[in-house]
Amino acid sequence: MSRREGDRSNEPLADALCCRYLVARFASIGAVGDDAATASTVLMWAVATHADGHHALLGAWSVPRGSDIAWPEMLAELWTRGAERIEWAVVPGGAPPAAIADAELTKVVHWRDASAPEPVLPPRTKRLLAKCEDVTQRLHAAMLRAARRQGGRFDSAEAAFASLQRHWRRLERRLDAEHAARASRRSGGTAAASAAPGR
């Protein structure tokens, strides 16, 4: 379910996390492995958005296809690494089954099925949910393209983890550039407004 011990290519996926996240969007890709045993593996990852609009790759896990996702173990890893609370967790298939819900899950305030209609939310929360979904879709598209370049699937979970990390780093650089450009436009607009006549 987790990364292979000693696989240093995935170290950033075990980095310390900040305390709280407004949104965490879980996604997966099933194109992992080329034999009967490994082809039943799904790579799942989580992208999170802070209240200030910055994004983070929370973690990634190799999970069996078609079985209950081990939510308590996955979330316990996030709490161990420093996360304390997730306000909104958007997941494929909705909230974890009640049978596996335990104390680890209570640090997630709201669960939302990714395919369900969006609930009525405050504008800021809605905006950050949309941003997190956009980032998740961009990373997912990059992973699908990478899988297609390798004949339709990754050879192993380790190869998928390494690819996820590379594509996240590239996306993170683009996101940082976009954030800086927006901040520059805002500061330019503020300066122009303060220099306008009558100010």
Helices and strands as residue ranges (DSSP letters): G 8-14, E 20-32, G 38-40, E 41-49, E 55-64, H 71-80, E 85-91, G 98-100, G 103-107, E 108-113, H 123-149, H 157-195
